[in-house]
C-alpha cells in the first residue's frame, strides 16, 4: 500500500471511493497461456471490486513451465526410440524442450 498510511485508514479511504478489497486464501495460482503455464506458489491474492469491475492482485513465488502435449511425447518417443512414459518423463525434465528431451534419451 502507501507508505505512512495504516491499513485501516486505507480501507476506509477505499470504501469512501466505492472500492472494496477482499483477500483470498489461495494455495496456488496457475495462469495458462498459449506457450506456457505461469505458476504462483505461496500467493497473496486480493480481489478489488470497483464499481462492479473486479480485478485481481497476485503476488508470490513465480515459476514457468511449458505445457506438454501428447503429440510432443509421441515425437520424442519415435525419435529416441523409447516408450511413451520415458518420452513423457524426459519432456517433463527438459521443461518441454523436445530437442533436449531427445538428446537426453539418446545419451542413456
C-alpha positions as CSV (number, residue, x, y, z in Angstrom):
1,X,0.0,0.0,0.0
2,X,1.1,3.6,0.5
3,X,3.9,4.4,3.0
4,X,2.8,6.2,6.1
5,X,-0.8,5.2,5.9
6,X,-2.0,2.4,8.2
7,X,-4.1,-0.3,6.6
8,X,-7.3,0.6,8.4
9,X,-7.1,4.2,7.1
10,X,-6.5,2.9,3.6
11,X,-9.5,0.6,3.8
12,X,-11.7,3.5,5.0
13,X,-10.5,5.7,2.1
14,X,-11.1,2.9,-0.4
15,X,-14.6,2.3,1.0
16,X,-15.4,6.0,0.6
17,X,-14.4,5.8,-3.1
18,X,-16.6,2.8,-3.6
19,X,-13.7,0.4,-3.8
20,X,-13.9,-2.9,-1.9
21,X,-10.8,-5.1,-1.4
22,X,-11.0,-8.7,-0.2
23,X,-8.2,-11.1,0.5
24,X,-8.5,-14.7,-0.7
25,X,-6.7,-17.6,0.9
26,X,-5.2,-19.4,-2.1
27,X,-2.7,-22.2,-2.2
28,X,-1.6,-21.8,-5.8
29,X,-2.5,-19.7,-8.8
30,X,-2.0,-21.0,-12.4
31,X,-2.2,-18.7,-15.4
32,X,-2.4,-20.7,-18.6
33,X,-1.2,-19.1,-21.8
34,X,-0.7,-20.5,-25.3
35,X,3.0,-21.1,-24.8
36,X,3.4,-21.8,-21.1
37,X,1.9,-22.0,-17.7
38,X,2.8,-19.4,-15.1
39,X,2.5,-20.9,-11.6
40,X,2.5,-18.7,-8.5
41,X,3.1,-20.6,-5.2
42,X,2.5,-19.1,-1.8
43,X,0.3,-16.5,-3.3
44,X,-1.2,-13.5,-1.7
45,X,-4.4,-12.8,-3.7
46,X,-6.7,-9.8,-3.4
47,X,-9.9,-9.1,-5.3
48,X,-10.5,-5.4,-5.9
49,X,-14.1,-4.5,-6.7
50,X,-14.5,-1.1,-8.2
51,X,-18.0,-0.1,-9.4
52,X,-18.8,-3.8,-10.3
53,X,-15.5,-4.4,-12.1
54,X,-13.3,-7.0,-10.4
55,X,-9.6,-7.1,-10.7
56,X,-7.1,-9.4,-9.0
57,X,-3.8,-8.5,-7.4
58,X,-1.5,-11.5,-7.1
59,X,2.0,-11.7,-5.5
60,X,4.1,-14.8,-4.7
61,X,6.8,-17.1,-5.9
62,X,6.6,-17.4,-9.7
63,X,7.7,-20.3,-11.9
64,X,7.0,-21.1,-15.5
65,X,6.5,-24.4,-17.3
66,X,5.8,-25.4,-20.8
67,X,2.7,-27.5,-21.2
68,X,3.5,-30.9,-22.6
69,X,1.1,-32.3,-25.2
70,X,0.6,-35.9,-26.4
71,X,1.9,-35.1,-29.9
72,X,5.2,-33.9,-28.5
73,X,5.5,-37.0,-26.3
74,X,4.9,-39.2,-29.4
75,X,7.5,-37.3,-31.4
76,X,10.1,-37.7,-28.7
77,X,9.3,-41.4,-28.3
78,X,9.6,-42.0,-32.0
79,X,12.9,-40.1,-32.5
80,X,14.6,-41.5,-29.4
81,X,13.1,-45.0,-29.9
82,X,11.6,-45.2,-26.3
83,X,8.2,-45.9,-24.9
84,X,5.6,-43.2,-24.2
85,X,6.3,-43.0,-20.4
86,X,10.0,-42.5,-20.9
87,X,9.4,-39.8,-23.5
88,X,6.9,-38.0,-21.2
89,X,9.4,-38.1,-18.3
90,X,12.2,-36.7,-20.5
91,X,10.0,-33.9,-21.7
92,X,9.0,-33.0,-18.1
93,X,12.7,-33.0,-17.1
94,X,13.5,-30.7,-20.0
95,X,10.6,-28.4,-19.3
96,X,9.0,-29.2,-22.7
97,X,12.2,-28.8,-24.8
98,X,11.8,-31.5,-27.5
99,X,15.5,-31.4,-28.7
100,X,16.8,-31.6,-25.1
101,X,14.5,-34.5,-24.3
102,X,15.5,-36.5,-27.4
103,X,19.2,-35.9,-26.7
104,X,19.0,-36.9,-23.1
105,X,17.3,-40.2,-24.0
106,X,19.9,-40.9,-26.7
107,X,22.7,-40.4,-24.3
108,X,21.4,-43.1,-21.9
